Amino acid sequence: MDNKMIELNNVTRRFGEKQVLKGITLHVNKGEIFGLLGPSGAGKTTIINILTGQLSCGGSARIFGISCEKIGREVYRRTGTVLDNCGLYDRLSCADNLRLFAQIHQTPLFRVGEVLHQVGLDGCEGKKVKTLSKGMKQRLGLARAILHNPELIFMDEPTSGLDPATASEIHALMNELRHKGTTIFLTTHNMDEAYRMCGRIALLSEGKMVAYGEPAAICRQHCRTAALNIVTADGEKLLLSNSPDHADVIAGLMRSGQLRSIHSCEPDLGTVFLSLTGKELDQ
């Protein structure tokens, strides 16, 4: 049985003379958090706009096996979005915002209280959106996205500009959704977020996909220097090449009880991106 929720095959897109997507091919499986990682202007939001039927493209883009150029109401019922422009009404209360979207999605109104509790906004039912902090607005945006129990959620930079504690709460909610079988398509330029949250990622640079797969596997694949970080019992730090030449040194530390820790050195996603593109991911 095919469990692909999203399929892109040689997808291209131009805005005038500028080609912003250059042959993107990837797929997203049911129940995974998939990350699209790249700096601003890499093409991440353009891909979301194609997948949600807002833009046409060259090549083939499919969601739930349906061409993205033929998306209808049924597909929208099965998807949710958490975008930078979250679509909330500032003058309405949290509860009234969600009641409005519940009516649009023909969702029972009791879901309003459930999702407010799920995102940690208990007691905020009557607060107007314009009075909320950015983190609270982001959680309310997530509540709106999950109100109708979608199978697939698009999240475009969901933790951008948030403090670490609030970002961690958003991550916990994402993991909770994944454990319940929801598929999440995440765009981010935060390499640590992508590494920790995503089962697979695609690295984008100037509209091209420069790496694709599991984050740890990508880092191992592009490890240029095989080295070991060693800390001895007296706190001395050693950096040794991972080669047979140092086997006796490591064995001696182990025999003498002087080996406190040993770790292989692998690049992070930012280092990989720099080595592949010559550019740094903007934070």
C-alpha positions in Angstrom: 0.0 0.0 0.0 1.4 3.4 -1.0 1.8 5.6 2.1 3.0 8.7 0.3 1.2 11.9 1.4 3.2 14.2 -0.8 5.1 13.6 -4.0 7.1 16.2 -6.0 8.7 15.1 -9.2 11.1 17.5 -11.0 9.1 20.5 -9.8 10.1 23.9 -11.2 8.7 27.4 -10.8 9.5 30.7 -12.3 8.6 34.3 -11.3 9.2 36.2 -14.4 12.8 35.7 -15.5 13.8 34.2 -12.1 13.6 30.4 -11.7 13.0 29.9 -8.0 12.6 26.1 -8.0 15.0 23.9 -10.1 13.8 20.3 -10.4 12.8 19.4 -6.9 12.0 15.7 -6.4 11.0 14.3 -3.0 8.2 12.5 -1.2 6.7 12.6 2.3 5.4 9.5 4.0 2.3 9.2 6.2 3.0 9.8 9.9 6.4 11.5 9.6 7.7 14.9 10.3 9.5 16.0 7.1 11.7 19.0 7.1 12.4 21.4 4.3 15.6 23.2 5.4 17.2 26.3 3.8 17.8 30.0 4.2 15.3 32.7 3.3 14.7 32.8 -0.4 15.6 29.1 -1.0 12.1 28.2 -2.2 10.6 26.7 0.9 7.4 28.8 1.0 7.0 28.5 -2.8 6.9 24.7 -2.4 4.1 25.0 0.3 2.2 27.4 -1.9 2.4 24.8 -4.8 1.3 21.9 -2.5 -1.7 23.9 -1.2 -2.8 24.8 -4.7 -2.0 28.5 -4.6 0.7 28.3 -7.3 1.1 26.2 -10.5 4.4 24.6 -11.3 6.3 22.6 -13.9 6.8 18.9 -13.3 4.4 17.0 -11.0 3.2 17.8 -7.5 0.7 15.6 -5.8 -1.0 15.5 -2.4 -2.9 12.4 -1.2 -2.3 11.1 -4.8 -4.2 14.1 -6.3 -2.6 16.7 -8.6 -2.0 19.9 -6.7 -3.6 21.8 -9.6 -6.8 19.9 -9.0 -7.1 20.5 -5.3 -10.7 20.8 -4.0 -12.6 21.1 -0.8 -12.1 17.5 0.2 -8.3 18.0 0.2 -8.6 21.1 2.2 -10.6 19.2 4.8 -7.7 16.8 5.2 -5.0 19.5 5.6 -4.1 22.2 8.1 -1.7 25.1 7.8 0.4 27.0 10.3 1.8 29.9 8.3 3.6 33.1 9.2 0.4 35.0 8.3 -1.7 32.7 10.5 -5.1 34.0 9.3 -6.4 34.9 12.8 -8.7 37.9 13.4 -7.2 40.3 15.8 -10.4 41.8 17.1 -12.0 38.5 17.8 -11.4 36.4 20.9 -9.5 33.1 20.8 -12.7 31.1 21.1 -14.6 33.2 18.6 -11.7 32.7 16.0 -11.9 29.0 16.5 -15.7 28.9 16.4 -15.6 30.7 13.0 -13.2 28.1 11.6 -15.2 25.3 13.1 -18.2 26.5 11.1 -16.1 26.7 8.0 -14.9 23.1 8.4 -18.3 21.9 9.7 -16.5 20.8 12.9 -18.4 20.3 16.2 -18.0 23.4 18.5 -16.9 21.3 21.4 -13.6 20.9 19.6 -12.8 24.6 20.4 -12.3 23.8 24.1 -10.4 20.6 23.3 -7.8 22.2 21.1 -7.3 25.3 23.3 -6.5 22.8 26.1 -4.3 20.8 23.8 -2.1 23.8 22.9 -2.0 25.2 26.4 -4.4 28.1 26.1 -6.8 27.2 28.9 -8.3 30.3 30.3 -7.6 32.4 27.2 -11.0 31.8 25.5 -12.2 35.4 25.9 -8.9 37.1 25.2 -8.7 39.1 21.9 -6.0 37.9 19.5 -4.5 41.4 19.4 -3.6 41.2 23.1 -1.7 37.9 22.8 2.1 37.5 22.7 3.7 36.1 19.6 4.1 32.7 21.2 0.4 32.6 22.2 -0.6 33.6 18.7 1.5 30.8 17.3 -0.2 28.3 19.6 -3.6 29.6 18.6 -2.6 29.2 15.0 -1.7 25.6 15.7 -5.1 25.2 17.4 -6.8 26.5 14.3 -4.8 24.1 12.1 -5.7 21.0 14.1 -9.3 22.0 14.9 -10.7 19.6 12.2 -8.3 16.7 12.9 -6.4 17.0 9.6 -4.2 14.2 8.3 -1.5 16.5 7.0 -0.3 19.8 8.5 2.0 22.4 6.8 4.1 24.4 9.2 6.1 27.3 7.7 8.7 28.5 10.2 6.5 27.7 13.2 9.0 28.7 15.9 10.7 31.6 14.2 11.2 34.5 16.6 10.0 32.5 19.6 11.8 32.1 22.9 13.3 28.7 23.6 10.7 27.7 26.1 7.8 28.5 23.8 9.6 26.8 20.8 10.0 23.7 23.0 6.2 23.7 23.7 5.5 23.8 20.0 7.9 20.9 19.4 6.2 18.9 22.1 2.8 19.5 20.4 4.3 18.5 17.0 5.6 15.2 18.5 2.2 14.6 20.1 0.5 15.0 16.7 3.0 12.7 15.0 2.5 10.0 17.6 -1.2 10.2 16.7 -0.5 9.6 13.1 -0.5 13.1 11.7 1.9 13.9 9.0 3.8 17.2 9.3 5.5 19.1 6.5 7.9 21.6 8.2 9.8 24.4 6.7 12.6 26.0 8.7 16.0 27.5 8.6 16.8 26.3 12.1 19.2 23.4 11.6 18.9 22.2 15.2 15.1 22.1 15.0 15.3 20.1 11.8 17.9 17.7 13.2 15.9 17.0 16.3 12.3 17.0 15.0 12.5 15.5 11.5 12.8 11.9 10.4 13.9 13.0 6.9 14.9 16.4 5.5 15.7 18.1 2.2 18.3 20.9 2.1 17.5 23.6 -0.3 19.8 26.3 -1.7 18.7 28.8 -4.4 15.9 26.5 -5.5 18.0 23.4 -5.8 17.9 20.4 -3.5 21.5 19.8 -2.3 20.9 16.9 0.2 18.0 14.6 1.0 17.5 11.9 3.7 17.8 11.3 7.4 19.6 14.2 9.2 22.1 12.0 10.9 22.9 10.1 7.7 23.4 13.3 5.8 25.9 14.5 8.5 27.8 11.2 8.4 27.8 11.2 4.6 29.5 14.6 4.5 31.9 14.0 7.3 35.3 15.1 5.9 37.4 14.4 9.0 37.0 11.1 11.0 38.0 12.2 14.5 37.3 11.2 18.1 36.7 13.6 21.0 38.1 12.0 24.2 37.8 13.2 27.8 40.1 11.6 30.4 39.3 11.0 34.1 41.4 14.1 35.1 39.5 16.3 32.6 42.0 16.4 29.8 40.5 16.7 26.3 42.0 14.9 23.4 41.1 15.1 19.7 42.4 12.0 17.9 42.0 10.8 14.3 39.7 7.8 14.1 42.4 5.5 12.7 44.2 2.3 13.8 47.2 4.5 14.7 45.5 5.6 17.9 44.0 2.3 18.9 46.7 1.6 21.4 46.2 5.0 23.0 42.5 4.5 23.5 43.0 0.9 24.7 45.6 2.2 27.2 43.1 4.8 28.6 40.5 2.1 28.9 42.8 -0.4 30.7 43.9 2.3 33.2 40.4 3.5 33.9 41.3 7.0 32.5 38.7 7.1 29.8 35.7 9.2 30.9 34.0 9.7 27.5 34.6 9.2 23.8 32.5 10.6 21.0 32.9 10.6 17.2 33.0 14.0 15.6 30.4 14.6 12.9 29.4 17.9 11.3 26.0 19.4 12.0 23.6 20.4 9.3 24.9 23.9 9.2 28.4 22.7 8.5 27.1 20.3 5.8 25.2 23.1 4.2 28.2 25.4 4.2 30.4 22.6 2.7 27.8 22.0 -0.1 26.9 25.5 -1.0 29.7 27.7 0.4 27.0 29.7 2.3 25.8 29.6 5.9 22.2 29.0 6.9 20.9 32.3 8.3 19.5 32.0 11.8 
